Amino acid sequence: MEQENGREDADRTPKSRNRRTESRTVTAIAPFTCMPAAHAGAAAAPAHGAPAFYAYRVDYRTAGGLEKTRLGLVARINPFKIEDPDVIPIAEPEPGRTEEALAALRTGGVKTGVVIAGYEDAHFEVERILGRDPSAPPRVQALASETHAVWPVAGQRAAGELARFFAPKTCVPFDGIHHFKAARRFRDETRGVAEQALYPLALLVNVLDFGVSFGSYAYLAPPREGFNVNRFVAACDERFALQDYRWENEADRACAFREFHEDLRIRGTTEIAVGAAFAGTRQFLLFTPKEGVPAASLLPPDTPPALHEFSVLHLRHGFIARRYFETENAADAWHRVAAFANPDEALAALETRGGAAFFVSPPNKRALMALAQARRRLPPGSVRLNPGVPEGLFAEKIAAGVRDSA
């Protein structure tokens, strides 16, 4: 269902969309370059001839019973094989995280992080290429309604087609860019020996494939003395249209939450949506900007003008948070919320701690690509996608594939 939507959207894309590849001003992160053979002591080093690509697939069933698939490619990133040093991140990584990754490289020469990068495949060529590869993916039952598969793209023809497909592409990292930057710094300070190290993996996802879901952010705000939900809603009503999902008993509550979360997720493919639940109330609220409301009207007064043209995730959620805390200090509002991996965990915490839970859908992925390719730089933490990539599964399966190919 989601991939069909993605294709329909892609079909509306002008044929001239690939004109930028004629002038290659930005080089991809070389996803098709396999790491060179390392010394015998390096753990899980790729053997000669090991496949450069691994395919990653998740088949799952939604709460509403829909069967869906996520498809991505996993590749090793080799900083030594990149001709153009420019890699465009959505947001610069926190310096501390890059330093930690660099320290791990210096001491052990082993990197286990995953870089999430998006590319544009309007006609789903990668899916067709993988369909011609003879490799049989082994399935791993991750959850009751979810199976994962990571397998090497062993066919030489398929690997060659993938390499040619990605050669002119711009791959834009969404997350994990600190791993990549640490590897490049490690390369610069240890020229001549650094190629003996292992570098980050990259999960490459098609931004036009709506089967790739980055999940939803979930935040918990502490209780506020004297908080009045009606006053809060009235303060938000000036900018947002509100939709509510109510319940009378626990069975209705579960149903309301499923409908609310599905609506939040679906809206995430086309726009940013913010939802909320409050202790002591029997409803979820969904906030969507009213037609004609400029993004700048959602910003704190001290927001730099360079950010006014972007309606990215933190701008809309920041507006809701400031109305909850009744403050115009955006930093103060953000520092008082706790993040959770998913709405279910936030709801459980809401029941025990009270306060308010906010749910935020992902930003539009195509908008993020356009933002990155325009070489805009947002402040650290402005946009951060957290898709919950199973790094352990990647490392285990890819290491096993390398051993089998030796």
C-alpha positions as CSV (number, residue, x, y, z in Angstrom):
1,M,0.0,0.0,0.0
2,E,2.7,2.5,1.0
3,Q,4.9,1.6,-1.9
4,E,2.0,2.1,-4.3
5,N,1.5,5.6,-2.8
6,G,5.2,6.3,-3.3
7,R,5.0,5.3,-6.9
8,E,2.0,7.4,-7.5
9,D,3.8,10.3,-6.0
10,A,6.9,9.6,-8.0
11,D,4.9,9.5,-11.3
12,R,4.0,13.1,-10.7
13,T,7.6,14.1,-10.4
14,P,8.9,15.9,-13.5
15,K,11.2,14.0,-15.8
16,S,13.7,16.7,-15.4
17,R,14.2,15.8,-11.8
18,N,17.6,14.1,-12.5
19,R,19.1,17.1,-14.3
20,R,21.3,17.8,-11.3
21,T,23.3,14.6,-12.0
22,E,24.7,16.2,-15.2
23,S,26.9,18.5,-13.0
24,R,28.2,16.3,-10.2
25,T,29.0,18.9,-7.5
26,V,28.3,16.6,-4.6
27,T,29.6,13.0,-4.5
28,A,27.6,10.2,-2.9
29,I,29.0,8.5,0.2
30,A,30.5,5.8,-2.0
31,P,28.0,3.1,-0.8
32,F,29.2,0.7,-3.5
33,T,32.8,0.7,-2.5
34,C,33.7,-2.4,-0.6
35,M,36.3,-2.0,2.2
36,P,39.8,-3.3,1.3
37,A,41.0,-6.5,3.1
38,A,42.3,-5.7,6.6
39,H,45.0,-7.4,8.6
40,A,44.3,-10.7,10.2
41,G,43.6,-9.2,13.6
42,A,40.8,-6.9,12.5
43,A,37.4,-8.3,13.5
44,A,34.9,-9.0,10.7
45,A,37.1,-7.5,8.0
46,P,35.7,-8.0,4.6
47,A,37.5,-10.8,2.7
48,H,38.6,-10.3,-0.9
49,G,35.6,-10.5,-3.2
50,A,33.1,-10.0,-0.4
51,P,29.9,-8.3,-1.6
52,A,29.8,-4.5,-1.4
53,F,26.1,-4.4,-0.9
54,Y,23.7,-6.0,1.6
55,A,19.9,-5.8,1.3
56,Y,17.8,-5.0,4.3
57,R,14.1,-5.9,4.3
58,V,11.4,-5.8,7.0
59,D,8.0,-7.3,6.5
60,Y,5.4,-6.3,9.1
61,R,1.8,-6.0,9.8
62,T,0.3,-2.8,11.2
63,A,-2.1,-2.6,14.1
64,G,-4.9,-2.1,11.5
65,G,-3.9,-5.4,9.8
66,L,-2.1,-4.0,6.7
67,E,0.9,-6.0,5.5
68,K,3.8,-3.7,4.5
69,T,7.4,-3.9,3.6
70,R,10.5,-1.7,4.2
71,L,13.4,-2.2,1.8
72,G,16.8,-0.6,2.1
73,L,20.5,-1.3,1.2
74,V,23.3,-1.7,3.7
75,A,26.8,-0.8,2.6
76,R,30.2,-0.2,4.2
77,I,31.4,3.4,4.0
78,N,35.0,3.8,2.9
79,P,36.2,7.4,3.5
80,F,39.4,6.7,1.5
81,K,37.5,6.1,-1.7
82,I,35.6,9.4,-1.8
83,E,36.9,11.8,-4.3
84,D,34.8,14.8,-3.2
85,P,35.0,15.4,0.6
86,D,31.7,17.1,0.7
87,V,29.0,15.1,2.4
88,I,25.7,16.9,3.1
89,P,24.2,16.2,6.5
90,I,20.7,17.3,7.5
91,A,22.1,18.5,10.8
92,E,25.6,18.7,12.1
93,P,26.4,16.1,14.7
94,E,27.0,16.9,18.3
95,P,30.8,17.4,18.8
96,G,30.8,15.1,21.8
97,R,29.3,12.2,19.9
98,T,31.9,12.6,17.1
99,E,34.7,12.7,19.7
100,E,33.5,9.5,21.3
101,A,33.3,7.8,17.9
102,L,36.8,9.1,17.1
103,A,38.2,7.8,20.4
104,A,36.8,4.3,19.6
105,L,38.5,4.3,16.2
106,R,41.8,5.4,17.7
107,T,41.8,2.7,20.4
108,G,40.2,-0.3,18.6
109,G,40.0,0.6,15.0
110,V,36.5,-0.9,14.9
111,K,33.4,1.1,14.2
112,T,29.9,-0.4,14.7
113,G,27.7,2.7,14.0
114,V,25.1,3.0,11.3
115,V,24.7,6.0,9.1
116,I,21.1,6.5,7.8
117,A,21.2,8.1,4.3
118,G,18.5,8.9,1.8
119,Y,18.6,8.8,-1.9
120,E,16.0,9.4,-4.6
121,D,14.8,6.5,-6.7
122,A,11.7,7.8,-8.5
123,H,11.2,4.7,-10.6
124,F,12.1,2.1,-7.9
125,E,15.0,0.8,-10.0
126,V,16.8,-0.6,-6.9
127,E,13.8,-2.8,-6.1
128,R,13.9,-4.3,-9.6
129,I,17.6,-4.8,-9.5
130,L,17.3,-6.8,-6.2
131,G,14.5,-8.8,-7.8
132,R,16.9,-10.1,-10.4
133,D,19.5,-11.1,-7.8
134,P,19.5,-14.9,-7.0
135,S,20.4,-14.4,-3.3
136,A,17.8,-15.9,-1.0
137,P,17.2,-13.8,2.1
138,P,17.1,-15.7,5.4
139,R,14.3,-14.3,7.7
140,V,14.7,-13.4,11.4
141,Q,11.6,-13.2,13.5
142,A,12.2,-10.0,15.3
143,L,8.6,-9.5,16.7
144,A,5.4,-11.5,16.5
145,S,4.2,-9.5,13.5
146,E,7.6,-8.5,12.0
147,T,10.4,-10.3,10.2
148,H,13.8,-8.9,9.3
149,A,16.3,-10.1,6.6
150,V,19.8,-8.9,5.8
151,W,21.5,-10.7,3.0
152,P,24.5,-10.1,0.7
153,V,23.8,-9.1,-2.9
154,A,25.9,-11.9,-4.3
155,G,25.1,-11.7,-8.0
156,Q,27.8,-9.8,-9.9
157,R,25.3,-8.4,-12.4
158,A,23.1,-7.0,-9.6
159,A,26.1,-5.6,-7.7
160,G,27.3,-3.9,-10.9
161,E,23.9,-2.4,-11.6
162,L,23.7,-1.1,-8.1
163,A,27.1,0.5,-8.4
164,R,26.2,2.2,-11.6
165,F,22.9,3.3,-10.2
166,F,24.5,5.0,-7.1
167,A,27.6,6.4,-8.9
168,P,26.0,9.8,-9.8
169,K,23.6,9.9,-6.8
170,T,23.7,12.3,-3.9
171,C,23.1,10.3,-0.7
172,V,22.1,12.6,2.2
173,P,22.8,11.4,5.7
174,F,19.8,11.8,8.1
175,D,21.4,10.3,11.2
176,G,24.7,8.8,12.4
177,I,26.8,11.4,10.6
178,H,29.1,11.6,13.6
179,H,30.3,8.0,12.7
180,F,31.2,9.1,9.2
181,K,32.9,12.3,10.3
182,A,34.9,10.5,12.9
183,A,36.2,8.1,10.3
184,R,37.2,10.9,8.0
185,R,39.2,12.6,10.9
186,F,40.8,9.3,11.7
187,R,41.8,9.0,8.1
188,D,43.4,12.4,8.1
189,E,45.5,11.8,11.2
190,T,46.6,8.3,10.3
191,R,47.3,8.3,6.6
192,G,48.9,5.1,5.3
193,V,47.6,2.8,8.0
194,A,44.0,3.9,8.5
195,E,42.7,1.6,5.7
196,Q,43.3,-1.3,8.1
197,A,40.3,-0.1,10.2
198,L,36.6,-0.9,9.8
199,Y,34.3,2.0,9.1
200,P,30.6,2.7,9.6
201,L,27.8,0.9,7.8
202,A,25.2,2.9,5.9
203,L,21.5,2.1,5.6
204,L,20.4,3.7,2.3
205,V,16.7,4.3,2.0
206,N,14.6,5.6,-0.9
207,V,13.0,8.9,0.2
208,L,10.2,8.3,-2.3
209,D,9.4,4.8,-1.0
210,F,6.7,5.4,1.7
211,G,7.3,1.8,2.8
212,V,10.3,3.2,4.7
213,S,9.0,4.6,8.0
214,F,11.1,6.5,10.5
215,G,8.6,6.1,13.3
216,S,7.4,8.9,15.5
217,Y,9.0,10.9,18.1
218,A,7.5,10.8,21.6
219,Y,8.1,13.3,24.4
220,L,6.9,13.5,28.0
221,A,6.5,16.9,29.6
222,P,6.3,17.0,33.4
223,P,3.1,18.0,35.2
224,R,2.4,21.7,35.6
225,E,0.7,23.1,38.6
226,G,-2.6,24.8,37.7
227,F,-2.5,23.5,34.1
228,N,-5.8,23.9,32.3
229,V,-6.2,21.9,29.1
230,N,-8.9,24.2,27.8
231,R,-6.6,27.2,28.1
232,F,-3.9,25.3,26.4
233,V,-6.1,24.3,23.5
234,A,-7.4,27.9,23.1
235,A,-3.8,29.2,23.0
236,C,-3.0,26.7,20.2
237,D,-6.2,27.3,18.3
238,E,-4.8,30.5,16.8
239,R,-2.4,28.6,14.6
240,F,-3.7,25.0,14.5
241,A,-6.8,23.0,13.5
242,L,-7.5,20.5,16.2
243,Q,-8.9,17.0,15.8
244,D,-9.6,14.8,18.8
245,Y,-9.9,11.0,19.4
246,R,-12.0,10.3,22.5
247,W,-12.8,7.1,24.5
248,E,-15.1,6.1,27.3
249,N,-13.4,2.8,28.4
250,E,-10.1,0.9,28.0
251,A,-11.3,-0.9,24.8
252,D,-12.2,2.3,23.2
253,R,-9.0,3.9,24.4
254,A,-6.9,1.3,22.6
255,C,-8.9,1.8,19.4
256,A,-8.7,5.6,19.7
257,F,-4.9,5.4,20.1
258,R,-4.5,3.1,17.0
259,E,-6.5,5.5,14.9
260,F,-4.7,8.5,16.3
261,H,-1.2,7.0,15.7
262,E,-2.1,5.7,12.2
263,D,-3.3,9.2,11.3
264,L,-0.1,10.7,12.8
265,R,2.0,8.2,10.8
266,I,0.2,8.7,7.5
267,R,0.4,12.5,7.8
268,G,4.1,12.1,8.2
269,T,4.5,11.2,4.6
270,T,3.3,14.6,3.5
271,E,3.6,17.0,6.4
272,I,4.7,17.3,10.0
273,A,2.0,16.5,12.5
274,V,1.9,17.0,16.3
275,G,-0.3,15.2,18.7
276,A,-0.8,15.3,22.4
277,A,-2.3,13.4,25.4
278,F,-2.7,14.7,28.9
279,A,-3.0,13.1,32.3
280,G,-6.6,13.0,33.5
281,T,-8.2,13.5,30.1
282,R,-9.8,10.9,27.8
283,Q,-8.8,12.1,24.4
284,F,-5.8,12.4,22.1
285,L,-5.4,15.7,20.2
286,L,-3.9,16.1,16.8
287,F,-2.6,19.6,15.8
288,T,-2.3,20.4,12.1
289,P,-1.4,24.0,10.9
290,K,-4.3,26.0,9.5
291,E,-4.2,26.8,5.8
292,G,-2.3,30.0,5.2
293,V,-0.5,30.0,8.5
294,P,3.2,31.0,7.8
295,A,5.9,28.9,9.4
296,A,7.5,32.0,10.9
297,S,4.4,32.6,13.1
298,L,5.3,29.4,14.9
299,L,8.7,30.5,15.9
300,P,10.0,32.2,19.0
301,P,10.7,35.9,18.5
302,D,14.5,35.4,18.7
303,T,14.6,32.8,15.9
304,P,17.3,33.5,13.3
305,P,15.8,34.7,10.0
306,A,17.7,31.9,8.1
307,L,15.3,29.4,9.7
308,H,12.1,31.2,8.8
309,E,11.5,29.5,5.5
310,F,11.6,25.9,7.0
311,S,8.7,24.3,8.8
312,V,10.8,21.5,10.2
313,L,9.9,19.3,13.1
314,H,11.3,21.3,16.0
315,L,9.5,24.5,14.9
316,R,5.9,23.2,15.2
317,H,6.6,21.0,18.2
318,G,8.4,23.9,19.9
319,F,5.3,26.0,19.5
320,I,3.1,23.4,21.2
321,A,5.7,22.9,24.0
322,R,5.9,26.7,24.6
323,R,2.1,26.9,24.9
324,Y,2.1,24.0,27.4
325,F,4.7,25.7,29.6
326,E,3.3,29.2,28.9
327,T,6.7,30.6,28.0
328,E,8.3,32.1,24.9
329,N,11.7,30.6,25.9
330,A,12.0,27.8,23.4
331,A,15.2,26.4,25.0
332,D,13.5,26.2,28.4
333,A,10.6,24.4,27.0
334,W,12.8,21.8,25.1
335,H,15.0,21.1,28.1
336,R,12.0,20.2,30.2
337,V,10.8,17.3,28.1
338,A,12.0,13.7,28.1
339,A,12.2,11.7,24.9
340,F,10.8,8.2,24.3
341,A,11.4,5.7,21.5
342,N,7.7,5.3,20.7
343,P,4.3,6.6,21.7
344,D,3.5,3.5,23.7
345,E,6.4,4.1,26.1
346,A,5.4,7.7,26.5
347,L,1.8,6.8,27.3
348,A,2.9,4.3,29.9
349,A,5.1,7.0,31.5
350,L,2.3,9.5,31.3
351,E,0.0,7.2,33.4
352,T,2.6,6.9,36.1
353,R,4.1,10.4,36.1
354,G,1.3,12.6,34.8
355,G,2.0,15.6,32.7
356,A,1.6,15.7,28.9
357,A,2.8,13.4,26.2
358,F,3.6,14.8,22.7
359,F,3.8,12.7,19.6
360,V,5.5,14.1,16.5
361,S,5.5,12.5,13.1
362,P,8.7,12.6,10.9
363,P,9.4,15.5,8.7
364,N,8.7,15.1,5.0
365,K,11.6,13.2,3.6
366,R,11.6,14.9,0.2
367,A,11.7,18.3,1.9
368,L,14.7,17.2,4.0
369,M,16.5,16.1,0.8
370,A,15.8,19.4,-0.8
371,L,16.9,21.2,2.3
372,A,20.2,19.3,2.3
373,Q,20.9,19.6,-1.4
374,A,20.4,23.4,-1.1
375,R,23.4,23.2,1.4
376,R,21.4,24.7,4.2
377,R,22.9,24.2,7.7
378,L,20.4,24.0,10.6
379,P,21.6,24.2,14.2
380,P,22.7,21.0,15.9
381,G,19.7,18.9,16.8
382,S,17.3,20.8,14.6
383,V,16.3,17.7,12.7
384,R,17.2,14.2,13.9
385,L,15.6,11.1,12.6
386,N,15.7,8.1,14.9
387,P,14.5,5.0,13.0
388,G,15.7,2.5,15.6
389,V,18.0,0.6,13.3
390,P,18.9,-2.8,14.7
391,E,22.7,-2.3,14.5
392,G,23.3,-5.7,16.2
393,L,21.4,-7.5,13.4
394,F,23.4,-5.6,10.7
395,A,26.8,-6.3,12.3
396,E,26.0,-10.0,13.0
397,K,24.6,-10.8,9.5
398,I,27.2,-8.8,7.6
399,A,30.0,-10.4,9.6
400,A,28.6,-13.8,8.9
401,G,28.3,-13.0,5.2
402,V,32.0,-11.9,5.1
403,R,33.1,-15.1,6.8
404,D,31.1,-17.2,4.4
405,S,32.6,-15.5,1.4
406,A,36.2,-16.0,2.7
